[in-house]
Amino acid sequence: MQIFHLAATLLVLAALFAYFNYRFLKLPSSIGLMALTLLASLAVLAVGRFLPEAQRMAVAFVDQIDLGNALLHGMLGFLLFAGALQLNLSDLASQKASVATLATVGVALSTVIVGGMTWCLLHLMGIQARLTYCLLFGALISPTDPIAVLALLKKVGAPKSLEVTIAGESLFNDGIGVVLFLGLFEVATGGHGLDPIRLGMLFLQEAVGGAVFGLIAGLLTYFLLKSVDNYQVEVLLSLALVAGGYALADALHLSGPIAMVVAGLVIGNHGRSFAMSRTTVEHLDTFWELIDEILNAVLFVLLGLVVLAMAFPGWLLAAGLLTVPVVLLSRLVSVWLPIWLFRLHRKVPRYTTRFLTWGGLRGAISVAMALSLPSRVDGEPVQEREIFLVLTYMVVVFSILVQGLTVGLVVRHWLAVGEGPSKESVKSGFR
């Protein structure tokens, strides 16, 4: 099937499910789309017991979709830029310490905890999995997904300071997670031993290099925007920044996600204030809001379809169910420790740890990295790939459908019973 036909089919499915969700379910868009697609996929599998040809055609369609490549080397840059475009740089700067700590120390700590606990869990169940691959699973599941988190924050109504913290963390920690994933991937596949110096150099190249590249690309685009006053040209320049900038960062082996976040912050703040007319700002915001909504719709439909191409034996379903509390516990610990350190110096709202734990959603980025795990290394099959692909998918489904549906209720309950912050602490925030 041609790429155009694949894209057309996905857009039609996204539009129909979005319509049905809006008219009848009235769930948050991302949650409703994934739930409906997942139900449709399960229905196809059920019908396949009686009509194997129907299931075969559906699976063949899904097999043509390279979700990992489509997301990591296509959609992700546009989604991250659209999210960063709306984030106020002054608000982010006020939470810089918490965002930086959670996106670095938090991700590294979670990777180790998830990896170690998953290794113990699988071996207790009689499933042989190498520790390096368990740590690799920890690296891909630890970063919160900015796509899922930003969609959630539009609906939750959390205090502004906490909203900025979790949004900023989710925008930056995927880049850190990718660096850890790449380093551990080399160890797992036998390319290199566990070399802290090499990991440090990889971090400097990918994360720091990506941030510098994004700043330069954003400033160059800013000067171009400032020299014209035509919203069609300016919107096109922003589109070229994301498409060309992400592709160039990828070619230079820099972190495209971090580059697009930094570029989005430059254009959304400095560019919005000094390089655009009010008309341009309105059109730019509308354009990127539509890009964000359309790509989100297609992405969550893709997540629901992935189940068609996966095998779920009973023992692996049990392992997946047990992995969910492992991931939540690791998130709790990796959030609690930095917040405890911050409490030594300043007041932090009591509900911060709980909200960051329950509101730290996993999503498509984790699934995409799991799909990129090799099926063979040096001609030998890698059994861990199918194991961790299923575990990742089950954690993501729980995260989006259960956590995503309940986090707003949890926040409102905490505020209602007086466990939330005072007006003064909401204003000052978690810094």
C-alpha positions as CSV (number, residue, x, y, z in Angstrom):
1,M,0.0,0.0,0.0
2,Q,1.3,3.5,-0.9
3,I,2.1,6.0,1.8
4,F,-0.7,8.2,0.6
5,H,-3.2,5.4,1.0
6,L,-1.9,4.6,4.5
7,A,-2.1,8.2,5.5
8,A,-5.6,8.6,4.0
9,T,-6.9,5.5,5.9
10,L,-5.4,6.7,9.2
11,L,-7.0,10.2,8.7
12,V,-10.4,8.7,8.0
13,L,-10.2,6.5,11.1
14,A,-9.1,9.4,13.2
15,A,-11.8,11.7,11.9
16,L,-14.6,9.1,12.4
17,F,-13.4,8.1,15.9
18,A,-13.0,11.8,16.8
19,Y,-16.6,12.5,15.7
20,F,-18.0,9.6,17.6
21,N,-16.0,10.6,20.8
22,Y,-17.2,14.2,20.5
23,R,-20.8,13.3,20.0
24,F,-21.2,10.4,22.4
25,L,-18.3,9.5,24.7
26,K,-17.2,13.1,25.4
27,L,-13.8,11.9,26.7
28,P,-10.6,13.9,26.3
29,S,-9.7,13.6,22.7
30,S,-6.5,11.5,23.1
31,I,-8.1,9.1,25.5
32,G,-11.3,8.7,23.5
33,L,-9.4,8.1,20.3
34,M,-7.1,5.5,21.8
35,A,-10.0,3.8,23.6
36,L,-12.1,3.6,20.5
37,T,-9.3,2.3,18.3
38,L,-8.3,-0.2,20.9
39,L,-11.9,-1.5,21.1
40,A,-12.1,-1.7,17.3
41,S,-8.8,-3.6,17.2
42,L,-10.0,-6.1,19.8
43,A,-13.2,-6.5,17.8
44,V,-11.2,-7.3,14.7
45,L,-9.3,-9.9,16.7
46,A,-12.6,-11.4,17.9
47,V,-14.1,-11.5,14.4
48,G,-10.8,-13.1,13.2
49,R,-11.7,-16.2,15.1
50,F,-14.5,-16.8,12.6
51,L,-13.2,-14.8,9.6
52,P,-9.4,-15.3,9.6
53,E,-9.1,-13.4,6.3
54,A,-10.4,-10.2,7.9
55,Q,-7.9,-10.4,10.7
56,R,-5.1,-11.2,8.2
57,M,-5.9,-8.1,6.2
58,A,-6.0,-5.9,9.3
59,V,-2.7,-7.2,10.5
60,A,-1.2,-6.8,7.1
61,F,-2.3,-3.1,7.1
62,V,-0.8,-2.5,10.5
63,D,2.5,-4.2,9.6
64,Q,3.0,-1.6,6.9
65,I,3.1,1.2,9.5
66,D,6.5,1.8,11.0
67,L,5.3,3.6,14.1
68,G,8.8,4.0,15.5
69,N,10.1,5.7,12.4
70,A,6.9,7.7,11.8
71,L,7.0,9.1,15.4
72,L,10.7,9.5,16.2
73,H,11.7,10.7,12.7
74,G,8.5,12.5,11.6
75,M,5.7,13.5,13.9
76,L,7.6,14.1,17.1
77,G,9.3,17.3,16.1
78,F,6.0,19.0,15.0
79,L,4.3,17.9,18.3
80,L,7.1,19.1,20.5
81,F,7.4,22.4,18.7
82,A,3.7,23.0,19.0
83,G,3.8,22.2,22.7
84,A,6.8,24.4,23.4
85,L,5.3,27.2,21.4
86,Q,2.6,27.8,24.1
87,L,4.9,27.5,27.1
88,N,5.8,30.8,28.7
89,L,9.6,31.1,29.1
90,S,9.3,33.2,32.3
91,D,7.1,30.6,33.9
92,L,9.5,27.8,32.8
93,A,12.5,29.8,34.2
94,S,10.7,30.1,37.6
95,Q,10.5,26.3,37.7
96,K,13.9,25.6,36.1
97,A,15.4,23.8,39.1
98,S,12.6,21.3,39.4
99,V,12.3,20.8,35.7
100,A,16.0,20.2,35.3
101,T,16.2,17.8,38.3
102,L,13.2,15.7,37.3
103,A,14.3,15.5,33.7
104,T,17.8,14.3,34.5
105,V,18.2,12.8,38.0
106,G,14.6,11.6,38.0
107,V,14.9,9.8,34.7
108,A,18.2,8.2,35.5
109,L,16.9,7.0,38.9
110,S,13.7,5.7,37.5
111,T,15.7,3.8,34.8
112,V,17.8,1.9,37.4
113,I,14.8,1.2,39.6
114,V,12.6,-0.1,36.8
115,G,15.4,-2.1,35.3
116,G,16.3,-3.8,38.6
117,M,12.7,-4.5,39.7
118,T,11.7,-5.8,36.3
119,W,14.7,-8.1,36.2
120,C,13.7,-9.5,39.6
121,L,10.0,-9.8,38.6
122,L,10.7,-11.6,35.4
123,H,13.1,-14.1,37.0
124,L,10.7,-14.8,39.8
125,M,8.2,-15.7,37.1
126,G,10.7,-18.0,35.5
127,I,11.3,-15.6,32.5
128,Q,14.9,-15.3,31.5
129,A,15.8,-11.7,30.6
130,R,19.2,-10.1,30.6
131,L,19.8,-7.2,33.0
132,T,21.1,-4.9,30.3
133,Y,17.8,-5.3,28.4
134,C,15.8,-4.7,31.6
135,L,17.7,-1.5,32.1
136,L,17.0,-0.7,28.4
137,F,13.3,-1.2,29.2
138,G,13.7,1.2,32.2
139,A,15.2,3.8,29.9
140,L,12.4,3.7,27.4
141,I,9.6,3.6,29.9
142,S,10.9,6.2,32.4
143,P,10.4,9.5,30.5
144,T,6.9,10.9,30.7
145,D,5.5,11.5,27.2
146,P,5.0,15.2,26.3
147,I,2.4,14.3,23.8
148,A,0.1,12.6,26.3
149,V,1.0,15.0,29.1
150,L,0.3,18.2,27.2
151,A,-3.0,16.8,26.0
152,L,-3.9,16.0,29.6
153,L,-2.9,19.4,31.1
154,K,-5.3,21.2,28.8
155,K,-8.2,19.5,30.7
156,V,-6.9,19.0,34.3
157,G,-7.0,22.5,35.8
158,A,-4.0,22.0,38.0
159,P,-2.3,25.1,39.6
160,K,-0.2,27.0,37.1
161,S,3.2,26.3,38.8
162,L,2.6,22.6,38.9
163,E,1.3,22.6,35.3
164,V,4.5,24.3,34.1
165,T,6.7,21.8,36.1
166,I,5.1,18.7,34.6
167,A,4.9,20.2,31.1
168,G,8.5,21.4,31.2
169,E,9.7,18.0,32.5
170,S,7.8,16.1,29.9
171,L,9.2,18.3,27.1
172,F,12.8,17.8,28.1
173,N,13.0,14.4,29.7
174,D,12.4,12.4,26.5
175,G,15.7,13.7,25.2
176,I,17.5,12.5,28.3
177,G,15.7,9.2,28.1
178,V,16.8,8.8,24.4
179,V,20.4,9.4,25.4
180,L,20.2,6.7,28.1
181,F,18.4,4.4,25.7
182,L,21.1,4.8,23.1
183,G,23.9,4.2,25.5
184,L,22.3,1.1,27.0
185,F,21.4,-0.1,23.6
186,E,25.1,-0.2,22.7
187,V,25.8,-2.2,25.8
188,A,22.9,-4.6,25.3
189,T,23.8,-5.3,21.6
190,G,27.5,-5.8,22.4
191,G,28.8,-2.6,20.7
192,H,30.4,-1.2,23.8
193,G,30.8,-1.9,27.5
194,L,29.1,0.3,30.1
195,D,31.4,3.3,29.8
196,P,30.4,6.3,31.9
197,I,32.7,8.6,29.9
198,R,31.1,7.5,26.6
199,L,27.6,8.1,28.1
200,G,28.7,11.5,29.2
201,M,30.0,12.4,25.7
202,L,26.8,11.0,24.2
203,F,24.8,13.3,26.6
204,L,26.9,16.3,25.6
205,Q,26.5,15.5,21.9
206,E,22.8,14.7,21.9
207,A,21.3,16.8,24.6
208,V,23.5,19.8,24.9
209,G,24.3,19.8,21.2
210,G,20.6,19.5,20.4
211,A,19.8,22.5,22.7
212,V,22.5,24.7,21.2
213,F,21.4,23.7,17.7
214,G,17.7,24.5,18.5
215,L,18.7,27.9,19.9
216,I,20.7,28.8,16.8
217,A,17.9,27.6,14.5
218,G,15.3,29.4,16.5
219,L,17.2,32.7,16.5
220,L,17.9,32.5,12.7
221,T,14.2,31.9,12.1
222,Y,13.4,34.8,14.5
223,F,15.5,37.2,12.4
224,L,13.8,36.1,9.3
225,L,10.4,36.5,10.9
226,K,11.3,40.0,12.1
227,S,12.3,41.1,8.5
228,V,8.8,40.4,7.0
229,D,5.2,41.2,7.8
230,N,3.2,38.5,6.0
231,Y,1.6,35.8,8.1
232,Q,1.6,33.3,5.2
233,V,5.4,33.6,4.8
234,E,5.9,33.6,8.6
235,V,3.8,30.4,9.2
236,L,5.7,28.8,6.3
237,L,9.0,29.8,8.0
238,S,7.9,28.1,11.2
239,L,7.0,25.0,9.4
240,A,10.4,24.9,7.6
241,L,12.1,25.4,11.0
242,V,10.6,22.3,12.3
243,A,10.8,20.1,9.3
244,G,14.3,21.2,8.2
245,G,15.7,21.7,11.7
246,Y,14.6,18.2,12.9
247,A,16.0,16.5,9.8
248,L,19.3,18.4,10.1
249,A,19.6,17.7,13.8
250,D,19.0,14.0,13.1
251,A,21.6,14.0,10.4
252,L,24.1,15.6,12.7
253,H,23.3,13.0,15.5
254,L,21.9,15.7,17.8
255,S,18.7,15.4,19.8
256,G,16.0,16.6,17.4
257,P,13.4,16.5,20.2
258,I,15.4,18.8,22.5
259,A,16.3,21.1,19.5
260,M,12.6,21.5,18.6
261,V,11.6,22.3,22.2
262,V,14.3,25.0,22.5
263,A,13.3,26.4,19.0
264,G,9.7,26.4,20.0
265,L,10.5,28.3,23.2
266,V,12.4,30.9,21.2
267,I,9.7,31.5,18.6
268,G,6.8,31.2,21.1
269,N,8.4,33.8,23.4
270,H,11.0,36.1,21.8
271,G,9.5,35.7,18.3
272,R,5.9,36.3,19.5
273,S,6.9,39.4,21.4
274,F,9.3,41.1,19.0
275,A,9.0,39.6,15.5
276,M,5.3,39.1,14.8
277,S,2.2,41.3,14.4
278,R,-1.0,40.4,16.2
279,T,-2.4,39.0,13.0
280,T,0.6,36.7,12.5
281,V,0.4,35.5,16.1
282,E,-3.2,34.6,15.7
283,H,-2.6,32.7,12.5
284,L,0.5,31.0,13.8
285,D,-1.2,29.8,17.0
286,T,-4.2,28.6,15.0
287,F,-2.0,26.7,12.5
288,W,0.1,25.0,15.1
289,E,-2.9,24.2,17.3
290,L,-4.5,22.4,14.2
291,I,-1.2,20.6,13.5
292,D,-1.1,19.5,17.1
293,E,-4.7,18.2,17.1
294,I,-4.5,16.4,13.8
295,L,-1.2,14.7,14.6
296,N,-2.3,13.8,18.1
297,A,-5.5,12.2,16.6
298,V,-3.5,10.1,14.1
299,L,-1.0,9.1,16.7
300,F,-3.4,7.8,19.3
301,V,-5.3,5.9,16.5
302,L,-1.9,4.3,15.7
303,L,-1.4,3.4,19.3
304,G,-4.7,1.6,19.4
305,L,-3.9,-0.3,16.1
306,V,-0.6,-1.6,17.4
307,V,-2.4,-4.3,19.4
308,L,-3.3,-6.1,16.1
309,A,0.3,-6.9,15.4
310,M,1.2,-8.1,18.9
311,A,0.9,-11.5,20.6
312,F,-0.4,-11.6,24.2
313,P,0.2,-15.0,25.8
314,G,-1.2,-15.4,29.3
315,W,2.1,-15.4,31.1
316,L,3.1,-12.2,29.4
317,L,-0.2,-10.5,30.2
318,A,0.4,-11.4,33.9
319,A,3.9,-9.9,33.7
320,G,2.5,-6.8,32.1
321,L,-0.1,-6.3,34.9
322,L,2.7,-6.7,37.5
323,T,4.9,-4.2,35.6
324,V,2.4,-1.4,36.0
325,P,2.9,-1.0,39.8
326,V,6.6,-1.4,39.3
327,V,6.7,1.6,36.9
328,L,4.4,3.6,39.2
329,L,6.6,2.9,42.2
330,S,9.7,3.9,40.4
331,R,8.0,7.1,39.3
332,L,7.0,7.8,42.9
333,V,10.6,7.3,44.2
334,S,12.2,9.2,41.4
335,V,9.9,12.2,42.0
336,W,9.9,12.0,45.8
337,L,13.6,12.2,46.2
338,P,14.2,15.5,44.3
339,I,11.1,17.0,45.9
340,W,12.4,16.0,49.4
341,L,15.6,17.7,48.6
342,F,13.8,20.8,47.5
343,R,11.7,20.8,50.8
344,L,14.9,21.3,52.7
345,H,15.2,24.8,51.3
346,R,11.6,25.9,50.5
347,K,8.0,25.0,50.9
348,V,6.5,22.6,48.4
349,P,2.8,21.9,48.2
350,R,1.9,18.6,49.9
351,Y,0.2,17.1,46.9
352,T,3.1,17.7,44.5
353,T,4.6,14.2,44.7
354,R,1.3,12.5,44.2
355,F,0.3,14.6,41.2
356,L,3.6,14.3,39.5
357,T,3.5,10.5,40.0
358,W,-0.1,9.9,38.8
359,G,0.1,12.6,36.2
360,G,3.4,11.4,34.6
361,L,1.8,9.6,31.7
362,R,3.7,7.2,29.3
363,G,2.7,7.2,25.7
364,A,3.7,6.8,22.1
365,I,7.4,7.6,22.5
366,S,7.9,4.6,24.8
367,V,6.1,2.3,22.3
368,A,8.2,3.7,19.5
369,M,11.5,3.0,21.3
370,A,10.3,-0.5,22.2
371,L,9.6,-1.1,18.6
372,S,13.1,-0.1,17.7
373,L,14.6,-2.9,19.8
374,P,16.3,-5.4,17.5
375,S,14.8,-8.8,16.8
376,R,18.2,-10.3,16.2
377,V,21.8,-9.4,17.2
378,D,24.7,-11.2,15.4
379,G,22.2,-13.6,13.9
380,E,20.8,-14.6,17.3
381,P,17.2,-13.9,18.2
382,V,16.5,-11.4,21.0
383,Q,13.6,-12.8,23.0
384,E,13.5,-9.7,25.2
385,R,12.1,-7.7,22.3
386,E,8.7,-9.2,22.3
387,I,8.6,-9.3,26.1
388,F,9.4,-5.6,26.6
389,L,7.2,-4.6,23.7
390,V,4.1,-6.1,25.4
391,L,5.1,-4.8,28.8
392,T,5.6,-1.3,27.3
393,Y,2.3,-1.4,25.6
394,M,0.4,-2.5,28.7
395,V,2.0,0.2,30.8
396,V,1.1,2.8,28.1
397,V,-2.5,1.6,27.9
398,F,-2.9,1.8,31.6
399,S,-1.2,5.2,31.8
400,I,-3.4,6.8,29.2
401,L,-6.8,5.2,29.9
402,V,-6.7,4.9,33.7
403,Q,-4.3,7.6,34.8
404,G,-5.4,10.0,32.1
405,L,-9.1,9.5,32.9
406,T,-8.7,9.9,36.7
407,V,-5.9,12.5,37.3
408,G,-8.3,15.4,36.9
409,L,-10.7,13.9,39.5
410,V,-7.8,13.3,41.8
411,V,-6.5,16.9,41.6
412,R,-10.0,18.3,42.2
413,H,-10.4,16.0,45.2
414,W,-7.1,17.1,46.7
415,L,-8.1,20.7,46.3
416,A,-11.6,20.2,47.6
417,V,-10.5,18.4,50.8
418,G,-7.9,21.1,51.5
419,E,-4.8,19.0,50.7
420,G,-3.9,21.4,47.9
421,P,-1.6,24.4,48.3
422,S,-2.6,27.7,49.8
423,K,-3.0,30.7,47.5
424,E,0.4,31.9,48.4
425,S,2.1,28.5,47.6
426,V,0.2,28.2,44.3
427,K,1.5,31.7,43.4
428,S,5.0,30.9,44.4
429,G,4.9,27.4,43.1
430,F,7.4,24.5,43.2
431,R,10.7,26.1,42.4
